[in-house]
């Protein structure tokens, strides 16, 4: 491996969810200010749900 190569700790697949969030934010922010609140709420709920489902301790209560 040359010194120019980057070493990555996380798999490439982990980048996809971040890209989806950025796309959602761009979509929300392209709307008029008065129309953004519902988009932010929906995104927050989606992220909260994804986080809860990815937390192995969440189901243990």
C-alpha positions as CSV (number, residue, x, y, z in Angstrom):
1,X,0.0,0.0,0.0
2,X,1.4,3.4,-0.9
3,X,1.4,6.3,1.4
4,X,-1.1,8.0,-1.0
5,X,-3.8,5.5,-0.3
6,X,-6.3,6.3,2.4
7,X,-7.0,3.7,5.1
8,X,-10.7,3.4,5.9
9,X,-12.1,2.0,9.2
10,X,-15.7,1.9,8.2
11,X,-17.1,0.0,5.2
12,X,-18.2,2.0,2.1
13,X,-21.8,0.9,2.6
14,X,-22.0,3.2,5.7
15,X,-21.7,6.2,3.4
16,X,-25.1,5.6,1.7
17,X,-27.3,6.6,4.7
18,X,-25.4,9.8,5.1
19,X,-25.9,10.6,1.4
20,X,-29.6,9.9,1.7
21,X,-29.9,12.3,4.6
22,X,-28.0,15.0,2.7
23,X,-30.3,14.6,-0.2
24,X,-33.3,14.9,2.0
25,X,-31.9,18.0,3.6
26,X,-31.2,19.6,0.2
27,X,-34.8,18.8,-0.8
28,X,-36.2,20.3,2.3
29,X,-34.0,23.4,2.1
30,X,-35.0,24.0,-1.5
31,X,-38.5,24.7,-0.4
32,X,-39.8,28.0,0.9
33,X,-39.1,28.6,4.5
34,X,-42.7,28.3,5.5
35,X,-43.0,24.8,4.0
36,X,-39.9,23.3,5.6
37,X,-41.1,22.4,9.1
38,X,-43.1,19.3,8.0
39,X,-40.0,18.0,6.0
40,X,-37.7,18.5,9.0
41,X,-40.2,16.7,11.3
42,X,-40.6,13.8,8.9
43,X,-36.8,13.5,8.5
44,X,-36.3,13.6,12.3
45,X,-38.9,10.9,12.8
46,X,-37.3,8.7,10.2
47,X,-33.9,9.1,11.7
48,X,-35.2,8.5,15.2
49,X,-36.9,5.3,14.0
50,X,-33.8,4.1,12.2
51,X,-31.7,4.8,15.3
52,X,-34.1,2.9,17.6
53,X,-34.1,-0.1,15.3
54,X,-30.3,-0.1,15.0
55,X,-29.8,0.0,18.8
56,X,-29.5,-3.5,20.1
57,X,-30.3,-2.4,23.7
58,X,-33.5,-0.6,22.7
59,X,-35.6,-3.8,22.7
60,X,-34.3,-4.9,26.1
61,X,-36.2,-2.0,27.6
